[in-house]
């Protein structure tokens, strides 16, 4: 993954001198106690110190075993320690299996003299065992604490958005959609070049601001063979239904796949069709 800049968790920039950058790097006798753990969730609170806002994280449901969650963050790493007068620069290093394993990701964190926790939230979907090192940002060979966790097999499969399984919604072709969200004149067959409207219904909130209504022409074998068009629609994250209005949608004779997808999952460089990550899909025959 790409490197990220030092992740600052407060508003005022903490200036650390080289001598103070060691933070936790005290003598062995004075080494502060650091607890590093992994959690299902984190509870974050904030406290103001003048112009400085300090976050404190609390582990909710400690665990070493996680499940893939699509694009959502599924792994939470939490370090707890006594406040360090000099502050400290911290890097969480994640590798596969052990410290010598393949690099997965790192997250940098700046702790002020008021911080007693530091955290990282990751998206790790590849099944396997992972190793975490909490290291000195300025000298990553200096490791202050370690932990490990495991990511299990994906049991959801293709996702429409976030961690929502694909294909749970319904898309209908209608003459019009009334104020009660009723699809008037619903049909899977339509006359060529005759206007129609689309009603999309999802069992839960879609979790995205924009959806796409996408049309592909299907071949004799039932697979998509030609991209026709796509329409971006503003649905709102908390909505679960959307309907088009007017006479804009019409198609020539043929058989078409009609998809409703998260707009961010649309095909951009190539349009190959046969989409898997969709909220809803239907087949429309135009005669």
C-alpha positions as a LaTeX table, in Angstrom:
\begin{tabular}{lrrr}
\hline
Residue & $x$ (\AA) & $y$ (\AA) & $z$ (\AA) \\
\hline
Unk1 & 0.00 & 0.00 & 0.00 \\
Unk2 & 1.04 & 3.63 & $-0.44$ \\
Unk3 & 2.81 & 5.36 & 2.39 \\
Unk4 & 0.78 & 7.72 & 4.48 \\
Unk5 & 2.00 & 10.91 & 6.19 \\
Unk6 & 2.39 & 11.12 & 9.96 \\
Unk7 & $-1.18$ & 10.80 & 11.17 \\
Unk8 & $-1.89$ & 13.73 & 13.51 \\
Unk9 & $-4.77$ & 13.17 & 15.94 \\
Unk10 & $-4.94$ & 16.67 & 17.36 \\
Unk11 & $-5.35$ & 20.17 & 16.01 \\
Unk12 & $-2.19$ & 21.91 & 17.14 \\
Unk13 & 1.05 & 20.60 & 15.63 \\
Unk14 & 3.30 & 19.06 & 18.25 \\
Unk15 & 6.93 & 19.92 & 17.55 \\
Unk16 & 9.26 & 17.17 & 18.70 \\
Unk17 & 13.00 & 17.67 & 18.93 \\
Unk18 & 15.31 & 14.83 & 17.94 \\
Unk19 & 16.21 & 14.13 & 21.52 \\
Unk20 & 12.56 & 14.02 & 22.55 \\
Unk21 & 11.45 & 11.99 & 19.57 \\
Unk22 & 12.48 & 8.85 & 21.36 \\
Unk23 & 9.40 & 9.33 & 23.56 \\
Unk24 & 9.13 & 5.86 & 25.02 \\
Unk25 & 12.82 & 5.08 & 24.49 \\
Unk26 & 13.81 & 5.46 & 28.11 \\
Unk27 & 16.14 & 3.25 & 30.04 \\
Unk28 & 15.02 & $-0.32$ & 30.56 \\
Unk29 & 14.41 & 0.45 & 34.23 \\
Unk30 & 12.14 & 3.40 & 33.40 \\
Unk31 & 10.44 & 1.91 & 30.32 \\
Unk32 & 6.72 & 2.77 & 30.56 \\
Unk33 & 4.25 & $-0.09$ & 30.37 \\
Unk34 & 2.63 & $-0.35$ & 26.96 \\
Unk35 & $-0.34$ & $-2.60$ & 26.20 \\
Unk36 & $-0.98$ & $-3.43$ & 22.54 \\
Unk37 & $-4.20$ & $-5.22$ & 21.62 \\
Unk38 & $-6.63$ & $-5.75$ & 18.76 \\
Unk39 & $-10.34$ & $-5.03$ & 19.04 \\
Unk40 & $-13.61$ & $-5.61$ & 17.22 \\
Unk41 & $-14.50$ & $-1.94$ & 17.72 \\
Unk42 & $-13.09$ & 1.21 & 19.30 \\
Unk43 & $-14.88$ & 3.87 & 21.32 \\
Unk44 & $-13.28$ & 7.28 & 20.74 \\
Unk45 & $-13.66$ & 10.24 & 23.11 \\
Unk46 & $-12.16$ & 13.72 & 22.78 \\
Unk47 & $-10.90$ & 16.21 & 25.32 \\
Unk48 & $-9.75$ & 19.80 & 24.82 \\
Unk49 & $-6.43$ & 21.08 & 26.18 \\
Unk50 & $-6.38$ & 24.71 & 25.11 \\
Unk51 & $-6.13$ & 24.56 & 21.31 \\
Unk52 & $-5.23$ & 20.89 & 21.46 \\
Unk53 & $-7.85$ & 18.19 & 20.96 \\
Unk54 & $-6.76$ & 14.79 & 22.28 \\
Unk55 & $-8.50$ & 11.54 & 21.36 \\
Unk56 & $-8.64$ & 8.63 & 23.79 \\
Unk57 & $-9.62$ & 5.22 & 22.47 \\
Unk58 & $-11.19$ & 2.37 & 24.43 \\
Unk59 & $-11.26$ & $-1.23$ & 23.23 \\
Unk60 & $-14.74$ & $-2.66$ & 22.66 \\
Unk61 & $-14.77$ & $-6.45$ & 22.41 \\
Unk62 & $-11.07$ & $-7.41$ & 22.40 \\
Unk63 & $-10.35$ & $-10.13$ & 19.87 \\
Unk64 & $-7.57$ & $-11.66$ & 17.81 \\
Unk65 & $-9.87$ & $-13.02$ & 15.10 \\
Unk66 & $-11.52$ & $-10.84$ & 12.45 \\
Unk67 & $-13.79$ & $-11.29$ & 9.43 \\
Unk68 & $-13.44$ & $-9.55$ & 6.06 \\
Unk69 & $-15.86$ & $-6.62$ & 5.73 \\
Unk70 & $-15.42$ & $-5.49$ & 2.16 \\
Unk71 & $-14.37$ & $-1.84$ & 2.04 \\
Unk72 & $-15.10$ & $-1.28$ & 5.74 \\
Unk73 & $-12.41$ & $-1.19$ & 8.38 \\
Unk74 & $-12.43$ & $-4.54$ & 10.14 \\
Unk75 & $-9.26$ & $-4.51$ & 12.27 \\
Unk76 & $-8.68$ & $-2.08$ & 15.15 \\
Unk77 & $-5.29$ & $-1.82$ & 16.86 \\
Unk78 & $-5.03$ & $-0.05$ & 20.21 \\
Unk79 & $-1.96$ & 0.92 & 22.25 \\
Unk80 & $-2.42$ & 2.06 & 25.86 \\
Unk81 & 0.39 & 3.72 & 27.83 \\
Unk82 & 1.12 & 6.31 & 30.55 \\
Unk83 & 1.31 & 9.88 & 29.29 \\
Unk84 & 4.84 & 10.71 & 28.07 \\
Unk85 & 6.02 & 14.27 & 28.92 \\
Unk86 & 7.94 & 14.63 & 25.64 \\
Unk87 & 5.23 & 13.14 & 23.46 \\
Unk88 & 6.14 & 10.54 & 20.86 \\
Unk89 & 5.98 & 9.62 & 17.19 \\
Unk90 & 4.50 & 6.14 & 16.72 \\
Unk91 & 4.25 & 3.79 & 13.75 \\
Unk92 & 2.08 & 0.69 & 13.67 \\
Unk93 & 3.70 & $-1.80$ & 11.28 \\
Unk94 & 1.60 & $-4.72$ & 10.01 \\
Unk95 & 3.15 & $-7.69$ & 8.20 \\
Unk96 & 1.97 & $-11.15$ & 7.26 \\
Unk97 & 2.75 & $-14.04$ & 9.68 \\
Unk98 & 5.64 & $-12.45$ & 11.61 \\
Unk99 & 8.06 & $-9.51$ & 11.72 \\
Unk100 & 9.87 & $-10.80$ & 8.61 \\
Unk101 & 6.68 & $-11.37$ & 6.63 \\
Unk102 & 5.37 & $-9.45$ & 3.64 \\
Unk103 & 4.53 & $-5.82$ & 4.35 \\
Unk104 & 0.79 & $-5.15$ & 4.56 \\
Unk105 & 0.30 & $-1.63$ & 5.85 \\
Unk106 & 1.57 & 0.95 & 8.30 \\
Unk107 & $-0.12$ & 3.80 & 10.14 \\
Unk108 & 1.70 & 6.72 & 11.74 \\
Unk109 & 0.39 & 8.42 & 14.86 \\
Unk110 & 1.58 & 11.46 & 16.82 \\
Unk111 & 1.02 & 11.39 & 20.58 \\
Unk112 & 1.19 & 14.58 & 22.63 \\
Unk113 & 2.11 & 14.76 & 26.30 \\
Unk114 & $-1.62$ & 14.31 & 27.05 \\
Unk115 & $-2.17$ & 11.13 & 25.04 \\
Unk116 & $-2.53$ & 7.81 & 26.81 \\
Unk117 & $-3.70$ & 5.84 & 23.77 \\
Unk118 & $-2.85$ & 5.54 & 20.08 \\
Unk119 & $-4.77$ & 3.55 & 17.52 \\
Unk120 & $-4.98$ & 2.36 & 13.92 \\
Unk121 & $-8.03$ & 1.16 & 11.98 \\
Unk122 & $-7.38$ & $-1.08$ & 8.98 \\
Unk123 & $-9.13$ & $-2.91$ & 6.18 \\
Unk124 & $-7.53$ & $-6.35$ & 5.89 \\
Unk125 & $-9.56$ & $-8.86$ & 3.87 \\
Unk126 & $-6.96$ & $-11.46$ & 2.91 \\
Unk127 & $-7.34$ & $-14.55$ & 5.14 \\
Unk128 & $-4.26$ & $-15.35$ & 7.20 \\
Unk129 & $-2.18$ & $-14.52$ & 10.26 \\
Unk130 & $-0.76$ & $-11.02$ & 10.79 \\
Unk131 & 1.85 & $-9.47$ & 13.06 \\
Unk132 & 1.75 & $-5.92$ & 14.49 \\
Unk133 & 4.69 & $-3.91$ & 15.78 \\
Unk134 & 4.35 & $-0.61$ & 17.59 \\
Unk135 & 7.61 & 1.17 & 16.73 \\
Unk136 & 9.35 & 4.49 & 17.11 \\
Unk137 & 8.38 & 6.65 & 14.14 \\
Unk138 & 11.92 & 8.10 & 13.98 \\
Unk139 & 13.68 & 4.76 & 14.37 \\
Unk140 & 11.49 & 1.88 & 13.31 \\
Unk141 & 14.02 & $-0.70$ & 14.43 \\
Unk142 & 13.05 & 0.29 & 17.97 \\
Unk143 & 9.92 & $-1.76$ & 18.71 \\
Unk144 & 7.95 & $-0.94$ & 21.86 \\
Unk145 & 5.24 & $-3.62$ & 21.71 \\
Unk146 & 3.90 & $-6.40$ & 19.49 \\
Unk147 & 0.62 & $-8.22$ & 18.88 \\
Unk148 & $-0.87$ & $-10.60$ & 16.34 \\
Unk149 & $-4.26$ & $-11.32$ & 14.81 \\
Unk150 & $-5.96$ & $-13.57$ & 12.27 \\
Unk151 & $-8.37$ & $-12.79$ & 9.45 \\
Unk152 & $-10.76$ & $-15.60$ & 8.58 \\
Unk153 & $-12.34$ & $-16.62$ & 5.29 \\
Unk154 & $-14.82$ & $-14.32$ & 3.57 \\
Unk155 & $-18.36$ & $-15.66$ & 4.01 \\
Unk156 & $-20.18$ & $-12.79$ & 2.28 \\
Unk157 & $-18.82$ & $-12.87$ & $-1.26$ \\
Unk158 & $-19.49$ & $-10.05$ & $-3.71$ \\
Unk159 & $-20.66$ & $-6.86$ & $-2.02$ \\
Unk160 & $-22.88$ & $-4.08$ & $-3.30$ \\
Unk161 & $-21.26$ & $-1.53$ & $-0.96$ \\
Unk162 & $-19.35$ & $-1.66$ & 2.30 \\
Unk163 & $-20.08$ & $-5.04$ & 3.84 \\
Unk164 & $-23.53$ & $-5.46$ & 2.23 \\
Unk165 & $-23.88$ & $-8.61$ & 0.15 \\
Unk166 & $-24.70$ & $-8.05$ & $-3.51$ \\
Unk167 & $-28.10$ & $-8.65$ & $-5.04$ \\
Unk168 & $-30.37$ & $-8.04$ & $-2.05$ \\
Unk169 & $-32.35$ & $-5.23$ & $-3.69$ \\
Unk170 & $-34.99$ & $-5.17$ & $-6.40$ \\
Unk171 & $-35.13$ & $-3.12$ & $-9.60$ \\
Unk172 & $-38.41$ & $-2.81$ & $-11.53$ \\
Unk173 & $-39.33$ & $-1.29$ & $-14.88$ \\
Unk174 & $-42.51$ & 0.80 & $-14.66$ \\
Unk175 & $-44.65$ & 3.14 & $-16.69$ \\
Unk176 & $-44.45$ & 5.47 & $-13.69$ \\
Unk177 & $-43.90$ & 5.38 & $-9.93$ \\
Unk178 & $-46.58$ & 6.93 & $-7.75$ \\
Unk179 & $-46.19$ & 8.85 & $-4.48$ \\
Unk180 & $-46.60$ & 5.63 & $-2.47$ \\
Unk181 & $-43.58$ & 4.06 & $-4.25$ \\
Unk182 & $-45.85$ & 1.78 & $-6.26$ \\
Unk183 & $-44.56$ & 0.65 & $-9.63$ \\
Unk184 & $-47.44$ & 1.40 & $-12.01$ \\
Unk185 & $-47.51$ & $-0.71$ & $-15.18$ \\
Unk186 & $-44.62$ & $-2.92$ & $-14.08$ \\
Unk187 & $-43.30$ & $-5.29$ & $-16.74$ \\
Unk188 & $-40.15$ & $-7.13$ & $-17.79$ \\
Unk189 & $-41.09$ & $-6.56$ & $-21.45$ \\
Unk190 & $-41.37$ & $-3.17$ & $-23.11$ \\
Unk191 & $-42.07$ & $-1.67$ & $-26.50$ \\
Unk192 & $-39.06$ & $-0.39$ & $-28.43$ \\
Unk193 & $-38.22$ & 3.30 & $-27.97$ \\
Unk194 & $-41.08$ & 3.76 & $-25.51$ \\
Unk195 & $-40.28$ & 5.72 & $-22.31$ \\
Unk196 & $-40.15$ & 3.85 & $-19.00$ \\
Unk197 & $-39.07$ & 4.51 & $-15.42$ \\
Unk198 & $-37.03$ & 2.60 & $-12.89$ \\
Unk199 & $-37.95$ & 1.81 & $-9.28$ \\
Unk200 & $-35.14$ & 0.59 & $-7.03$ \\
Unk201 & $-35.92$ & $-0.85$ & $-3.59$ \\
Unk202 & $-33.34$ & $-2.08$ & $-1.09$ \\
Unk203 & $-34.04$ & $-3.91$ & 2.19 \\
Unk204 & $-31.69$ & $-1.56$ & 4.09 \\
Unk205 & $-30.05$ & 1.84 & 3.75 \\
Unk206 & $-27.70$ & 1.84 & 0.77 \\
Unk207 & $-24.85$ & 3.58 & 2.59 \\
Unk208 & $-23.72$ & 5.58 & $-0.46$ \\
Unk209 & $-24.72$ & 9.01 & $-1.73$ \\
Unk210 & $-24.80$ & 8.12 & $-5.41$ \\
Unk211 & $-26.05$ & 5.07 & $-7.26$ \\
Unk212 & $-25.75$ & 4.19 & $-10.92$ \\
Unk213 & $-28.44$ & 2.70 & $-13.15$ \\
Unk214 & $-26.53$ & 0.78 & $-15.79$ \\
Unk215 & $-27.74$ & $-0.90$ & $-19.00$ \\
Unk216 & $-25.95$ & $-3.63$ & $-20.97$ \\
Unk217 & $-27.20$ & $-5.44$ & $-24.04$ \\
Unk218 & $-27.22$ & $-9.22$ & $-23.56$ \\
Unk219 & $-26.12$ & $-11.84$ & $-26.07$ \\
Unk220 & $-27.93$ & $-15.08$ & $-26.95$ \\
Unk221 & $-26.12$ & $-16.86$ & $-24.11$ \\
Unk222 & $-27.51$ & $-14.41$ & $-21.53$ \\
Unk223 & $-24.20$ & $-12.66$ & $-20.89$ \\
Unk224 & $-23.60$ & $-8.93$ & $-21.28$ \\
Unk225 & $-21.96$ & $-8.13$ & $-24.60$ \\
Unk226 & $-22.35$ & $-4.37$ & $-25.10$ \\
Unk227 & $-22.40$ & $-1.37$ & $-22.77$ \\
Unk228 & $-25.38$ & 0.87 & $-23.51$ \\
Unk229 & $-25.52$ & 3.66 & $-20.93$ \\
Unk230 & $-25.31$ & 4.56 & $-17.26$ \\
Unk231 & $-27.10$ & 7.20 & $-15.20$ \\
Unk232 & $-25.80$ & 8.70 & $-11.97$ \\
Unk233 & $-28.49$ & 9.32 & $-9.35$ \\
Unk234 & $-28.25$ & 11.05 & $-5.95$ \\
Unk235 & $-30.04$ & 8.74 & $-3.52$ \\
Unk236 & $-28.50$ & 9.71 & $-0.15$ \\
Unk237 & $-26.77$ & 7.33 & 2.23 \\
Unk238 & $-29.77$ & 6.79 & 4.48 \\
Unk239 & $-32.23$ & 5.99 & 1.69 \\
Unk240 & $-33.30$ & 2.56 & 0.53 \\
Unk241 & $-35.54$ & 3.48 & $-2.42$ \\
Unk242 & $-35.15$ & 5.53 & $-5.57$ \\
Unk243 & $-37.38$ & 6.18 & $-8.58$ \\
Unk244 & $-36.79$ & 7.96 & $-11.86$ \\
Unk245 & $-39.40$ & 10.32 & $-13.30$ \\
Unk246 & $-40.08$ & 11.64 & $-16.77$ \\
Unk247 & $-39.57$ & 10.21 & $-20.24$ \\
Unk248 & $-35.78$ & 10.04 & $-20.50$ \\
Unk249 & $-35.29$ & 6.26 & $-20.44$ \\
Unk250 & $-35.99$ & 4.34 & $-23.65$ \\
Unk251 & $-34.20$ & 1.57 & $-25.54$ \\
Unk252 & $-34.26$ & $-0.05$ & $-29.00$ \\
Unk253 & $-35.27$ & $-3.69$ & $-29.45$ \\
Unk254 & $-33.08$ & $-6.21$ & $-27.65$ \\
Unk255 & $-32.55$ & $-7.92$ & $-24.32$ \\
Unk256 & $-30.83$ & $-5.93$ & $-21.58$ \\
Unk257 & $-29.32$ & $-6.34$ & $-18.13$ \\
Unk258 & $-30.39$ & $-3.54$ & $-15.80$ \\
Unk259 & $-28.14$ & $-2.98$ & $-12.79$ \\
Unk260 & $-28.35$ & $-0.66$ & $-9.82$ \\
Unk261 & $-24.87$ & $-0.22$ & $-8.35$ \\
Unk262 & $-22.92$ & 2.04 & $-6.03$ \\
Unk263 & $-21.61$ & 4.76 & $-8.36$ \\
Unk264 & $-18.07$ & 4.21 & $-7.13$ \\
Unk265 & $-18.19$ & 0.61 & $-8.43$ \\
Unk266 & $-18.98$ & 1.53 & $-12.03$ \\
Unk267 & $-16.66$ & 0.39 & $-14.79$ \\
Unk268 & $-14.52$ & 3.31 & $-15.92$ \\
Unk269 & $-11.74$ & 2.25 & $-18.30$ \\
Unk270 & $-13.47$ & $-0.77$ & $-19.83$ \\
Unk271 & $-17.11$ & $-1.77$ & $-19.90$ \\
Unk272 & $-17.19$ & $-5.56$ & $-19.81$ \\
Unk273 & $-20.51$ & $-6.00$ & $-18.02$ \\
Unk274 & $-21.60$ & $-9.14$ & $-16.19$ \\
Unk275 & $-21.31$ & $-7.15$ & $-12.97$ \\
Unk276 & $-21.14$ & $-8.95$ & $-9.64$ \\
Unk277 & $-21.15$ & $-6.09$ & $-7.12$ \\
Unk278 & $-24.63$ & $-4.63$ & $-7.45$ \\
Unk279 & $-27.58$ & $-3.72$ & $-5.24$ \\
Unk280 & $-30.10$ & $-5.08$ & $-7.71$ \\
Unk281 & $-30.32$ & $-6.57$ & $-11.19$ \\
Unk282 & $-33.10$ & $-7.44$ & $-13.64$ \\
Unk283 & $-33.50$ & $-8.48$ & $-17.27$ \\
Unk284 & $-35.56$ & $-6.29$ & $-19.61$ \\
Unk285 & $-36.75$ & $-7.47$ & $-23.03$ \\
Unk286 & $-37.52$ & $-4.72$ & $-25.56$ \\
Unk287 & $-39.64$ & $-5.66$ & $-28.59$ \\
\hline
\end{tabular}
